Each structure stands twice: as structure tokens, then as C-alpha cells.
Amino acid sequence: MMRQAQKIEKPWGYELVWAKTDCYAGKILHIKKGESLSLQYHQKKEETQYVLSGRIRLEVEENGKLTPRELGPGEGYHFVPGTKHRLTAIEDADVLEASTAELDDVVRLEDRYGRAKGC
């Protein structure tokens, strides 16, 4: 079955959702240079992100503190539910994301675009 990808505009760039079933989802995150996703975690959603192009700064919670990492093409990271994380584009970047199907499962802790609730 053919499926048209869905482009969702975001303040940091856009998401291109190319797969969505009851079991999994696939999307490409296009992050503009200097822009950041929220500092966030997921209660149920598990995801793996893989850098297709560009460079990103990943902040990820390890041993109770946020640890910065720089990732480029061919590098990725796996997030289990509850892991705090944030992506910032060092240069325009495309990041492939494969995850479980809970696309709306996001708890924003900090957000430069005013989308965090209760902060």
C-alpha cells in the first residue's frame, strides 16, 4: 500500500512522518542550524535516532545528569522511555527517527518556543 509522507512544520524545522502503524513510526527530523528541540522525555515511547546529514549536539541524561555529545552522519542514539534528551543543530541536519507508535507522548521540560507546560 502506498502512503504519502506527512510534513509537519515545527518552529525548529519540520518532521516528515513517512511511516505510522499501530506498532511503529518512522520520521525524518529536519532541524535548522542553531535551532533546538525541547528538552524532553517520553513515558512510553522508545526511539532510535540516526543522523543522515549535518551535525547535531545531543544532550542526553546519563547517570542523572545531562551529558553533551556531538553526532554526525552515520551516528545515532537509542532512547528508552524516561530518558531526558534534546537535539540542537550545529548545522542544518536531517535525523532519521524510528520509534514505537506513541507520537504524542512527549513531556517538555524546557522549550525555547514556549511549548513547555508547567515550567
HUCORJO-V7603 format. One record per run of one state. SS is the DSSP state (a for helix, b for strand, c for the rest). FROM is the first residue (numbers start at 0). LEN is the number of residues. If there is no record, write none. Layout:
SS_FROM_LEN, SS_FROM_LEN
//
This chain:
c_0_5, b_5_5, c_10_2, b_12_8, c_20_3, b_23_8, c_31_4, b_35_1, c_36_2, b_38_3, c_41_5, b_46_7, c_53_2, b_55_7, c_62_2, b_64_7, c_71_4, b_75_4, c_79_5, b_84_5, c_89_3, b_92_8, c_100_6, b_106_4, c_110_9
//
